[in-house]
Amino acid sequence: MKKITLALFCFLIGTTLVFSQDATAPKDASASAAQANNPLANMTAVSFQNYYFPKLAEAPDAAFMNTTWVRFAKPISKGKLLLRASMPFSSLGMPNTNGVVNTTSGTGDFNAFLSYNFVSNATTTMGIGPSVTAPTASDDVLGAGKWQGGFAFVAFVAKSPIFQFGGLITWQASFAGDEDRAATSLAAIQPFYFWQLGKGTYLRGAPIWVLDFKKEAYSVPIALGIGKVVKMGNTVFNMYVEPQYSIYVEGVQPVFQVLTGINLQFMN
């Protein structure tokens, strides 16, 4: 709960600061808002995303999970390549036979992918490349215990200054690691869509559809949230909150979750 409180506090403080800037918002605010959610933008970026899962399907009622992702993205070769690295920090609460919730916290498995942007212009960006996940989890319940490899495909379309959309598709499977741990084959489909309301405020959705083929566990959430973008100097700040509800769940997967986050893009 401390991580959730901190994330919400940062979001509220950031939103207050952003709204205080509205009177002097730059003229290119619309362009900044339209590109602020582009995962392939030709800008160095740092993001902090917190997922709170208060209820898990096929798990005890008191079970919960909270994961904070810290991500770093760096364009290479004038934007033709993009390296993105992600590290999760998770807490998993599970009640014991006496009903007492025991919480395990620590790092999860580190992931990175390198995207080759074969389409890159003012309105459309598409990229594909290899992905690798390292077994860096501090506890067995927080990671797979396997080296995993696969691919990532991502697209972002911003032909309209009002509506932008795209998607991220990833797949990975285990190829090495702890022989006592189960093999993995995991895909994720993340559609995203953004509706600009003006002055940097926008509606958004970026749910992740999880397809765990080995565990036969699946989750298909839908999402609708709100965000705020402001450009200060050469930095674009993007803050948002987004409730998500799973319309289809099988296996131990979240039924409801809340995403909060802040993204920073550093313009060249």
C-alpha positions as CSV (number, residue, x, y, z in Angstrom):
1,M,0.0,0.0,0.0
2,K,2.9,2.4,0.6
3,K,3.9,2.2,-3.1
4,I,0.4,2.9,-4.2
5,T,0.1,5.9,-1.8
6,L,3.4,7.2,-3.0
7,A,2.4,6.8,-6.7
8,L,-0.9,8.6,-6.2
9,F,0.7,11.3,-4.1
10,C,3.2,12.0,-6.9
11,F,0.4,12.0,-9.5
12,L,-1.6,14.5,-7.5
13,I,1.3,16.8,-6.8
14,G,2.4,16.6,-10.5
15,T,-1.1,17.3,-11.7
16,T,-1.3,20.4,-9.4
17,L,2.0,21.7,-10.8
18,V,0.8,21.0,-14.4
19,F,-2.5,22.9,-14.0
20,S,-0.6,25.8,-12.5
21,Q,1.2,26.0,-15.9
22,D,-1.9,26.2,-18.0
23,A,-1.9,30.0,-18.2
24,T,1.5,30.0,-19.8
25,A,1.3,26.7,-21.8
26,P,3.4,26.7,-24.9
27,K,1.8,27.0,-28.3
28,D,3.1,23.6,-29.4
29,A,1.2,21.9,-26.5
30,S,-1.0,20.0,-28.9
31,A,2.0,18.5,-30.8
32,S,3.7,17.6,-27.5
33,A,0.5,15.9,-26.2
34,A,0.1,13.9,-29.4
35,Q,3.6,12.5,-29.2
36,A,3.9,12.1,-25.5
37,N,2.6,8.5,-25.6
38,N,4.6,7.4,-28.6
39,P,6.8,4.5,-27.4
40,L,9.1,4.9,-30.4
41,A,9.5,8.7,-30.2
42,N,13.0,9.8,-31.2
43,M,13.7,11.1,-27.7
44,T,15.4,9.7,-24.6
45,A,12.7,8.9,-22.1
46,V,12.3,7.7,-18.5
47,S,9.0,6.4,-17.1
48,F,7.6,5.1,-13.8
49,Q,4.4,3.0,-14.0
50,N,2.6,1.5,-11.0
51,Y,0.1,-1.3,-11.4
52,Y,-2.1,-2.1,-8.4
53,F,-4.0,-5.4,-8.5
54,P,-6.4,-5.5,-5.5
55,K,-8.1,-8.8,-6.7
56,L,-6.7,-11.8,-8.4
57,A,-8.8,-14.5,-10.0
58,E,-8.5,-18.1,-8.7
59,A,-6.7,-16.8,-5.6
60,P,-7.8,-16.1,-2.0
61,D,-9.9,-13.0,-1.5
62,A,-7.1,-11.2,0.4
63,A,-4.5,-11.9,-2.2
64,F,-3.1,-8.8,-4.0
65,M,-0.1,-7.6,-6.1
66,N,1.6,-4.3,-6.8
67,T,4.2,-3.8,-9.4
68,T,6.2,-0.6,-10.2
69,W,8.0,-0.6,-13.6
70,V,11.0,1.7,-14.1
71,R,11.7,2.1,-17.8
72,F,14.5,3.8,-19.8
73,A,14.3,4.3,-23.6
74,K,17.2,5.6,-25.7
75,P,17.1,6.2,-29.5
76,I,20.2,5.1,-31.5
77,S,21.4,5.9,-35.0
78,K,19.3,9.0,-35.3
79,G,16.1,7.2,-34.2
80,K,16.4,4.2,-36.5
81,L,16.9,2.0,-33.5
82,L,15.4,2.3,-30.0
83,L,16.6,0.5,-26.9
84,R,14.1,0.1,-24.1
85,A,15.1,-1.4,-20.7
86,S,12.6,-2.2,-18.0
87,M,12.9,-3.3,-14.3
88,P,10.0,-4.3,-12.2
89,F,9.7,-3.9,-8.4
90,S,6.9,-6.0,-7.0
91,S,5.0,-6.9,-3.8
92,L,2.8,-10.0,-3.6
93,G,0.4,-10.5,-0.7
94,M,-0.9,-14.0,-0.1
95,P,-2.9,-15.2,3.0
96,N,-1.7,-18.3,4.9
97,T,-3.9,-21.0,6.4
98,N,-4.6,-18.7,9.3
99,G,-5.8,-15.8,7.1
100,V,-2.7,-13.7,7.8
101,V,-1.5,-12.0,4.6
102,N,2.2,-12.6,4.1
103,T,3.9,-10.1,1.7
104,T,6.9,-10.8,-0.5
105,S,8.6,-7.7,-2.0
106,G,11.6,-7.3,-4.3
107,T,12.9,-7.0,-7.8
108,G,11.3,-8.9,-10.7
109,D,12.9,-10.1,-14.0
110,F,14.7,-7.5,-16.1
111,N,13.6,-7.0,-19.7
112,A,15.1,-5.2,-22.7
113,F,14.2,-5.0,-26.4
114,L,15.9,-3.3,-29.4
115,S,13.5,-2.0,-32.0
116,Y,14.4,-1.3,-35.6
117,N,12.0,1.4,-36.8
118,F,11.3,0.5,-40.4
119,V,8.7,3.2,-40.6
120,S,9.5,6.5,-39.1
121,N,7.8,9.8,-40.1
122,A,5.8,12.6,-38.6
123,T,2.6,10.6,-38.4
124,T,3.5,6.9,-38.2
125,T,6.2,4.9,-36.4
126,M,6.6,1.1,-36.6
127,G,9.4,-1.0,-35.2
128,I,10.3,-4.6,-34.5
129,G,13.2,-6.3,-32.9
130,P,14.5,-8.9,-30.4
131,S,13.6,-9.0,-26.8
132,V,15.4,-10.7,-23.8
133,T,14.4,-11.2,-20.2
134,A,17.0,-12.0,-17.5
135,P,16.1,-13.9,-14.3
136,T,16.9,-11.1,-11.8
137,A,14.0,-11.7,-9.4
138,S,14.9,-11.5,-5.8
139,D,12.4,-14.2,-4.9
140,D,11.0,-17.2,-6.8
141,V,7.4,-15.9,-6.6
142,L,8.4,-12.6,-8.3
143,G,10.0,-14.1,-11.4
144,A,10.2,-17.0,-13.8
145,G,13.8,-18.1,-12.9
146,K,14.5,-18.5,-16.7
147,W,16.3,-16.7,-19.4
148,Q,13.7,-15.8,-22.0
149,G,14.0,-14.6,-25.6
150,G,11.5,-13.4,-28.2
151,F,10.5,-10.4,-30.2
152,A,8.6,-7.1,-29.8
153,F,6.6,-5.3,-32.5
154,V,5.2,-1.8,-31.8
155,A,3.3,0.8,-33.9
156,F,2.1,4.3,-33.2
157,V,-0.1,6.3,-35.6
158,A,-0.7,10.1,-35.0
159,K,-2.2,11.3,-38.3
160,S,-4.8,13.2,-36.3
161,P,-3.9,15.8,-33.6
162,I,-7.0,14.6,-31.8
163,F,-6.9,10.8,-31.8
164,Q,-3.7,8.6,-31.7
165,F,-3.6,4.9,-31.6
166,G,-1.2,1.9,-31.9
167,G,-0.2,-1.3,-30.2
168,L,2.6,-3.4,-28.7
169,I,2.9,-7.1,-29.4
170,T,5.5,-9.2,-27.6
171,W,6.2,-12.9,-27.3
172,Q,9.0,-14.7,-25.4
173,A,9.9,-18.3,-24.3
174,S,12.5,-19.7,-22.0
175,F,15.7,-21.1,-23.3
176,A,17.9,-21.4,-20.2
177,G,17.9,-20.9,-16.5
178,D,16.9,-22.9,-13.4
179,E,16.1,-26.4,-14.5
180,D,13.7,-26.9,-11.6
181,R,11.5,-24.0,-12.8
182,A,8.8,-24.5,-15.4
183,A,9.4,-23.5,-19.0
184,T,7.6,-20.4,-20.2
185,S,5.8,-19.2,-23.4
186,L,4.2,-15.9,-22.9
187,A,2.6,-13.3,-25.2
188,A,1.2,-9.9,-24.5
189,I,-0.9,-7.7,-26.7
190,Q,-1.2,-4.0,-25.7
191,P,-3.6,-1.8,-27.8
192,F,-3.4,1.8,-26.9
193,Y,-5.5,4.8,-27.8
194,F,-5.5,8.5,-26.8
195,W,-8.1,11.2,-27.3
196,Q,-6.9,14.8,-26.9
197,L,-9.2,17.1,-25.1
198,G,-7.1,20.2,-25.4
199,K,-4.5,22.0,-23.2
200,G,-2.6,18.8,-22.7
201,T,-5.4,16.9,-21.2
202,Y,-6.4,13.6,-22.8
203,L,-8.4,10.4,-22.4
204,R,-6.4,7.2,-22.7
205,G,-6.4,3.4,-22.6
206,A,-3.4,1.0,-22.7
207,P,-4.5,-2.4,-21.3
208,I,-2.3,-5.4,-21.6
209,W,-3.8,-8.7,-22.8
210,V,-1.8,-11.5,-21.2
211,L,-1.6,-14.9,-22.9
212,D,0.4,-17.4,-20.8
213,F,0.4,-20.5,-22.9
214,K,2.3,-22.8,-20.5
215,K,0.1,-22.0,-17.4
216,E,-3.0,-21.6,-19.5
217,A,-3.7,-18.3,-17.8
218,Y,-5.2,-15.4,-19.7
219,S,-6.4,-11.9,-19.0
220,V,-8.2,-9.5,-21.4
221,P,-8.7,-6.1,-19.7
222,I,-10.4,-3.0,-21.1
223,A,-9.3,0.5,-19.9
224,L,-10.3,4.1,-19.8
225,G,-8.3,6.8,-18.0
226,I,-7.2,10.4,-18.1
227,G,-3.8,12.0,-18.5
228,K,-2.1,15.4,-18.6
229,V,0.9,16.5,-20.7
230,V,3.0,19.6,-20.2
231,K,6.2,20.8,-21.8
232,M,8.7,22.5,-19.6
233,G,11.8,23.6,-21.4
234,N,13.2,20.6,-23.3
235,T,11.3,18.1,-21.1
236,V,7.8,16.7,-21.8
237,F,6.0,15.5,-18.6
238,N,3.1,13.0,-19.0
239,M,1.1,12.0,-16.0
240,Y,-1.9,9.7,-15.9
241,V,-4.3,7.4,-14.0
242,E,-6.1,4.5,-15.7
243,P,-8.5,2.0,-14.2
244,Q,-8.6,-1.4,-16.0
245,Y,-11.2,-4.2,-15.8
246,S,-10.7,-7.7,-17.2
247,I,-13.7,-8.9,-19.3
248,Y,-12.1,-12.4,-19.6
249,V,-9.9,-14.1,-17.0
250,E,-8.6,-17.6,-16.8
251,G,-6.0,-18.7,-14.2
252,V,-4.4,-16.6,-11.6
253,Q,-4.7,-13.2,-13.2
254,P,-5.9,-9.7,-12.1
255,V,-9.6,-9.0,-12.3
256,F,-9.3,-5.3,-11.7
257,Q,-6.2,-3.1,-11.7
258,V,-5.3,0.6,-11.5
259,L,-2.4,2.0,-13.5
260,T,-0.7,5.3,-12.5
261,G,2.4,6.7,-14.1
262,I,4.6,9.5,-15.1
263,N,6.6,9.6,-18.3
264,L,9.5,12.1,-19.0
265,Q,10.7,12.7,-22.6
266,F,13.9,14.7,-23.1
267,M,13.8,16.5,-26.4
268,N,17.1,16.8,-28.3
